[in-house]
Amino acid sequence: MSELTYAAALRSLQERGRFGIRLGLGRTRALLRELGNPQRTFRGALIGGTNGKGSVLALAASVLRAAGHRVGETPKPHLVTYRERLAVNGRPIDPATFARLVGEILPVAERVRHRLGDPTEFEILTALVFRWFAEVGIDLALVEVGLGGRLDATHVWDGGVAAVTNVDLDHTDRLGSTITAIAREKAAIIERGDRALTGATGEAMAVIRRRARRLGVPLVEVAAAPLVGWDRDGIVVELPGLGATRVGLRGRHQAANVALADALLDALEAAGIARVSADDRRRGYAAARWPGRLELITVDGRPGTREVLLDGAHNPAGAAVLATALDDLRPYLAGGDLAEPPPVTLVMAAMADKDVAGIVAALARAASLGRARIICTDLGLRRSLPADELARRWAAVTPAFRPAIEPTPAAALDRALREASGPIVVAGSLYLVGEVRGRLVDDPELDDPEEPGT
């Protein structure tokens, strides 16, 4: 195959989205076998669960980097560039290397197709990640499961540590309609010889315990760390051996995620994979960042400085977390110390196949949104909910909400920056967050090369 441009490589990969989601390990194993099984050259942790996987990865990776380890990371989904899905020490893969690796793997995928059918986009991406990690020589990897666990492409790799954050009803069409069924799928990432940990509770915990006991795997059950307090820049929790510890991620729900990250680091040390000191943990947790998740950005310009809080909140549970966090944060945001703080402006878009009514209802429970100015917009994607329909969903919650409508995220953001007298919140879809973040954050590493001739 001739050398691909970055744009052509990305198109070639994303076009495989037409093959959909096809759970199973055979095609990914075949791809990696053809590539010399690069996944066998490093160890680390496979992180599954319903919520919190990305936060646990971000927290643990920040500590490991503080300790001087070279860490391969697979955060997902991406916000600004597809390359965010492949990172080493927090830096995404460069466009030229991405294009080269896609060009090397596509012929391999063609050979696999003749025997096992077409590999999907995620299967090729998984093989590409492992190939790149082996090529650049990482010390260890933190890999986030895509969907479920048992048949997810990432499960071709066993790094020695398996973490299941929690289990809730999600993707019931593929994983099962009960907590027990979904827990079986997620618990399957625990393999004989592993160290395992989980933050699950209830019937899910029983399933995970049985899996660990059957395989003779030591299992650590992790409860949320006691929450000491919070401010505009993060939270403070009590951690074993560390005492009061600052965490650079916002939201009281991060108390559970940092406790799991701390246990994950213990497991990596017990497995002989990586060691970190107490000071590394303190510095790493304080420095942790997770873009687009309760991320606070200060924007300088006319008519003045604006504070913009970005959070996906693309399902009712995420919206409830945002509502609580917004009430916690409001005293620390613009005008929060006034007797009558200026109203929050909410810029929102949503996908039509999400529980939009549930998202709206959860957000509306935030006291900080009681006098909010709401701007509804449309992402212009096939799955997008039209902006006027989103506005009707808000009006159905309470007549007090009279949302404005803007045709594009750019127009909605411009209006919010121009008219808001208080903080701006962008939520409802990670696609929206990614588009807004791409406009507000100037990061050369996230700039993709333009296709020649454009």
C-alpha positions in Angstrom: 0.0 0.0 0.0 1.3 3.5 -0.9 2.1 5.9 2.0 -1.1 7.3 3.5 -1.7 10.9 4.5 -3.1 11.3 8.0 -6.5 12.3 6.6 -6.6 9.2 4.3 -5.5 6.9 7.2 -8.2 8.3 9.4 -10.9 7.8 6.7 -9.7 4.3 6.1 -10.1 3.5 9.7 -13.4 5.2 10.3 -15.0 3.8 7.2 -14.8 0.5 9.0 -17.5 1.8 11.2 -19.9 0.4 8.6 -19.1 -3.1 10.0 -20.6 -1.9 13.3 -19.8 -3.4 16.7 -19.0 -7.1 16.5 -18.0 -8.5 19.9 -15.4 -11.3 19.8 -11.7 -11.8 20.2 -10.9 -13.9 17.1 -10.2 -11.1 14.6 -8.1 -9.0 17.1 -6.0 -12.1 18.1 -5.5 -12.8 14.4 -4.4 -9.2 13.7 -1.9 -9.2 16.6 -0.6 -12.7 15.7 0.2 -11.3 12.2 2.0 -8.4 13.8 4.1 -10.6 16.1 2.0 -10.3 19.2 3.3 -6.9 20.4 0.9 -6.9 23.4 3.1 -9.6 25.0 6.0 -7.2 25.4 4.5 -5.1 28.3 2.3 -5.4 31.3 -0.1 -3.1 33.2 -3.8 -2.8 34.0 -7.0 -3.5 32.1 -9.8 -1.2 33.4 -13.4 -2.1 32.9 -16.7 -1.1 34.5 -19.8 1.0 33.7 -18.6 4.4 34.9 -15.4 6.0 36.1 -13.0 4.0 33.8 -11.5 7.2 32.3 -11.1 9.0 35.6 -9.3 6.0 37.2 -7.0 5.8 34.2 -6.3 9.5 34.4 -5.6 9.5 38.1 -3.3 6.4 38.0 -1.5 7.5 34.9 -0.8 10.9 36.5 0.9 9.3 39.5 2.9 6.8 37.4 4.1 9.7 35.2 5.1 11.6 38.4 7.1 8.6 39.4 9.0 8.7 36.1 7.3 5.7 34.4 6.7 5.7 30.7 3.0 5.0 30.5 0.9 3.9 27.5 -2.7 5.2 27.9 -5.9 4.6 25.9 -8.4 7.4 26.9 -11.7 7.3 25.1 -13.7 8.7 23.5 -11.6 11.5 21.9 -12.7 15.1 22.1 -10.8 17.1 19.5 -8.6 14.6 17.5 -8.9 10.9 17.0 -5.2 10.6 18.0 -6.2 11.3 21.7 -7.1 7.6 21.9 -3.5 6.6 21.7 -1.2 8.4 24.2 2.2 7.9 25.9 2.8 9.9 29.0 -0.3 12.0 28.2 0.8 13.0 24.7 -1.2 11.7 21.7 0.4 9.9 18.9 1.7 12.1 16.1 -0.1 12.2 12.8 2.7 10.8 10.7 3.2 7.8 13.0 -0.6 7.2 13.1 -0.8 7.2 9.3 2.2 4.9 9.0 0.8 2.4 11.4 -2.7 2.4 9.8 -0.9 1.8 6.4 0.9 -1.2 7.9 -2.2 -2.7 9.5 -4.7 -2.4 6.7 -3.0 -5.1 4.5 -3.0 -7.4 7.6 -6.7 -6.7 8.1 -7.3 -7.8 4.5 -5.6 -11.1 5.2 -7.6 -11.6 8.3 -10.8 -10.8 6.4 -10.5 -13.8 4.1 -10.5 -16.1 7.2 -12.6 -14.4 9.9 -14.4 -11.5 8.3 -13.7 -7.8 8.2 -12.1 -6.5 11.4 -14.0 -3.5 12.9 -12.7 0.0 13.4 -12.2 -0.7 17.2 -10.4 -4.0 16.5 -7.9 -2.4 14.2 -7.5 0.5 16.6 -6.8 -1.9 19.4 -4.1 -3.7 17.4 -2.6 -0.4 16.4 -2.4 0.7 20.0 -0.6 -2.4 21.1 1.7 -2.2 18.1 2.6 1.4 18.8 3.1 0.8 22.6 5.6 -2.0 21.8 7.3 0.1 19.2 8.0 3.1 21.4 9.0 1.0 24.5 6.6 1.8 27.3 7.2 0.7 30.9 3.5 -0.3 31.3 0.1 0.3 29.9 -3.3 1.4 31.3 -5.9 0.1 28.9 -9.6 1.1 29.1 -12.1 -1.6 28.0 -14.4 -0.5 25.2 -17.6 -2.4 25.7 -18.3 -5.0 28.4 -15.2 -7.0 28.9 -15.5 -10.7 28.0 -15.6 -10.2 24.3 -14.2 -6.7 24.0 -11.2 -6.4 21.7 -9.0 -5.1 24.5 -9.4 -8.4 26.4 -6.9 -10.1 24.1 -4.4 -8.6 26.5 -3.8 -9.6 30.1 -1.6 -7.1 31.7 -1.5 -8.7 35.2 -3.9 -6.3 36.9 -7.7 -6.2 36.3 -9.9 -3.4 37.6 -13.7 -3.3 37.5 -14.9 0.2 38.6 -18.6 -0.5 39.1 -21.5 -2.2 37.3 -24.8 -0.6 36.2 -27.4 -1.1 33.5 -25.8 0.0 30.2 -25.6 -1.4 26.6 -28.3 -3.9 27.7 -28.9 -4.9 24.1 -25.4 -6.5 24.0 -24.4 -7.2 27.6 -27.7 -8.4 29.1 -30.7 -6.9 30.8 -29.7 -7.5 34.4 -26.9 -6.3 36.7 -25.9 -9.9 37.2 -25.6 -10.6 33.5 -23.6 -7.4 32.8 -21.4 -8.1 35.8 -20.5 -11.5 34.3 -19.3 -9.8 31.1 -17.2 -7.2 33.0 -15.8 -9.7 35.6 -14.4 -11.8 32.7 -11.4 -9.5 32.3 -10.1 -11.1 35.6 -7.8 -13.9 34.5 -5.9 -16.6 36.4 -2.7 -15.1 37.8 -4.0 -11.5 38.0 -4.4 -9.1 40.8 -7.9 -7.8 40.8 -9.8 -4.9 42.4 -13.3 -3.5 42.2 -15.5 -0.7 43.4 -18.7 -2.6 42.6 -21.4 -3.2 45.1 -24.5 -5.4 45.6 -25.3 -8.3 43.2 -22.4 -7.2 40.9 -19.9 -7.7 43.7 -21.2 -11.2 44.3 -20.5 -12.1 40.6 -17.0 -10.5 40.7 -16.2 -12.4 43.9 -17.2 -15.7 42.4 -15.0 -15.1 39.4 -12.0 -14.2 41.4 -12.5 -17.1 43.8 -12.9 -19.6 41.0 -9.6 -18.5 39.4 -7.7 -18.1 42.7 -7.2 -14.4 42.1 -6.7 -12.0 45.1 -9.5 -9.4 45.0 -9.4 -6.0 46.7 -12.9 -4.5 47.3 -12.6 -0.7 47.4 -15.0 1.8 49.0 -15.0 5.5 48.2 -12.4 7.6 50.0 -13.8 9.9 52.8 -14.4 13.3 51.3 -12.8 16.1 53.2 -13.9 19.1 51.1 -13.7 20.8 47.7 -13.0 24.1 45.9 -13.0 25.4 42.3 -9.9 23.3 41.5 -10.7 19.8 42.8 -11.4 17.9 45.9 -9.6 16.7 49.1 -10.0 13.1 50.3 -8.5 10.9 53.0 -6.3 8.1 51.6 -4.6 5.2 53.5 -1.0 6.1 54.3 -1.4 9.6 52.7 -3.9 11.4 54.9 -5.7 14.4 53.4 -4.9 14.3 49.7 -5.7 16.9 47.0 -7.2 15.5 43.8 -7.1 17.7 40.7 -10.4 16.3 39.3 -13.6 18.1 40.2 -16.8 16.5 41.6 -17.4 14.5 44.8 -17.9 11.3 42.8 -14.1 11.4 42.2 -13.7 10.2 45.8 -14.6 6.7 44.6 -12.4 6.9 41.6 -9.3 8.0 43.4 -9.7 5.3 46.0 -9.8 2.7 43.1 -6.8 4.3 41.4 -4.9 4.1 44.7 -5.7 0.4 45.0 -4.8 -0.1 41.3 -1.3 1.4 42.1 -1.0 -1.0 45.0 -1.9 -3.9 42.7 0.7 -2.9 40.1 3.3 -2.9 42.9 2.2 -6.3 44.2 2.4 -7.7 40.7 5.9 -6.4 40.3 5.0 -4.1 37.4 5.6 -0.6 38.8 6.3 1.1 42.1 5.4 4.6 43.2 6.1 6.5 46.4 3.7 8.3 48.7 5.1 11.6 47.4 4.5 10.5 43.8 0.9 9.8 44.7 0.3 13.2 46.3 1.9 15.0 43.3 0.2 12.8 40.7 -3.3 13.1 42.2 -3.0 16.8 42.5 -1.8 17.2 38.9 -4.4 14.9 37.4 -6.5 16.2 34.5 -9.4 14.7 32.5 -10.3 16.9 29.6 -14.0 17.6 29.0 -15.1 16.2 32.4 -15.9 19.0 34.8 -13.1 20.9 33.1 -13.0 24.6 33.9 -11.6 26.9 31.3 -11.1 30.6 31.6 -11.7 32.5 28.4 -10.3 36.0 28.0 -11.9 38.3 25.4 -14.7 40.7 24.8 -16.9 41.6 26.6 -14.6 40.2 29.4 -13.4 37.1 31.1 -15.7 34.1 31.0 -15.6 30.8 33.0 -16.6 27.8 30.9 -17.3 24.5 32.6 -17.2 21.5 30.1 -18.8 18.2 31.0 -20.3 15.5 28.7 -23.2 14.6 31.0 -24.7 12.5 28.1 -26.8 10.2 30.3 -29.0 10.7 33.4 -26.4 9.5 35.8 -23.8 11.8 34.3 -26.3 14.7 34.4 -27.0 14.0 38.1 -23.2 14.1 38.8 -22.9 17.4 37.0 -26.0 18.9 38.8 -24.4 18.0 42.2 -21.0 19.3 41.2 -22.4 22.5 39.8 -24.1 23.3 43.1 -20.8 22.4 45.0 -18.8 24.6 42.6 -21.1 27.6 42.2 -19.8 29.5 45.3 -16.3 29.4 43.8 -17.3 30.5 40.3 -17.9 34.0 38.9 -20.2 36.0 41.2 -20.7 33.1 43.5 -19.9 35.2 46.6 -22.7 37.7 45.8 -26.0 37.7 47.7 -27.7 36.9 44.3 -25.1 35.3 42.0 -25.6 36.0 38.3 -27.4 33.2 36.5 -25.6 30.3 34.9 -25.8 30.0 31.1 -26.2 26.4 29.9 -25.2 25.5 26.3 -26.6 22.0 25.5 -26.9 19.5 22.6 -27.9 15.9 22.8 -28.2 12.7 20.7 -31.7 11.6 19.9 -31.0 8.0 20.9 -30.1 9.1 24.5 -32.5 9.4 27.4 -32.8 13.1 26.8 -35.8 13.5 29.1 -33.8 11.9 31.9 -30.8 14.1 31.3 -32.9 17.2 31.3 -34.7 16.2 34.5 -31.5 15.4 36.3 -29.9 18.8 35.3 -33.0 20.7 36.3 -32.6 19.5 39.9 -29.5 21.6 40.2 -30.3 24.6 42.4 -27.6 26.5 40.4 -29.7 26.2 37.3 -32.8 27.6 38.8 -32.5 30.9 37.0 -30.4 29.6 34.2 -30.2 30.9 30.6 -30.4 27.8 28.4 -29.2 27.8 24.8 -30.1 24.7 22.8 -28.2 23.7 19.7 -27.8 20.9 17.1 -24.6 19.0 16.4 -25.6 18.4 12.8 -25.0 14.7 13.0 -27.4 12.0 11.9 -28.1 11.0 15.5 -28.5 14.6 16.7 -31.7 15.7 18.5 -32.9 18.9 16.7 -32.4 22.0 18.8 -36.1 23.0 18.8 -37.0 19.5 20.2 -34.4 19.8 22.9 -35.9 23.2 23.8 -39.3 21.6 24.1 -37.9 18.9 26.5 -36.7 21.8 28.7 -40.0 23.6 28.5 -41.8 20.4 29.5 -39.8 20.2 32.7 -41.0 23.6 33.9 -42.5 26.7 32.1 -39.8 28.8 33.8 -37.3 27.5 31.2 -37.6 29.4 27.9 -34.5 28.1 26.0 -33.0 30.0 23.2 -32.1 28.1 20.0 -29.0 28.4 17.9 -28.4 26.3 14.8 -24.7 25.4 15.4 -22.5 24.9 18.5 -20.3 27.7 17.2 -23.2 30.1 17.2 -24.4 28.9 20.6 -21.0 29.4 22.1 -20.6 32.8 20.6 -24.0 33.9 22.0 -23.1 32.5 25.4 -19.7 34.3 25.5 -21.4 37.5 24.3 -24.4 37.6 26.6 -23.6 35.5 29.8 -23.2 37.4 33.0 -22.2 34.4 35.0 -20.4 31.1 34.3 -21.1 29.1 31.2 -21.8 25.3 31.3 -21.5 23.2 28.1 -23.0 19.7 28.5 -25.3 17.0 27.1 -22.9 15.4 24.6 -19.2 14.7 24.4 -19.4 15.7 20.7 -20.5 19.1 21.8 -17.8 19.3 24.5 -15.2 18.3 21.9 -16.3 20.9 19.4 -16.3 23.7 22.0 -13.0 22.6 23.6 -11.4 22.6 20.2 -12.3 26.3 19.8 -11.3 27.4 23.4 -8.1 25.4 24.0 -5.1 26.2 21.9 -3.0 22.9 22.0 -0.7 22.4 19.0 -0.6 18.6 19.8 -4.3 18.4 19.0 -4.0 20.0 15.6 -4.5 17.6 12.8 -2.8 18.3 9.4 -5.1 19.5 6.7 -5.5 17.4 3.6 -3.5 18.8 0.7 -5.6 21.0 -1.5 -8.0 22.1 1.2 
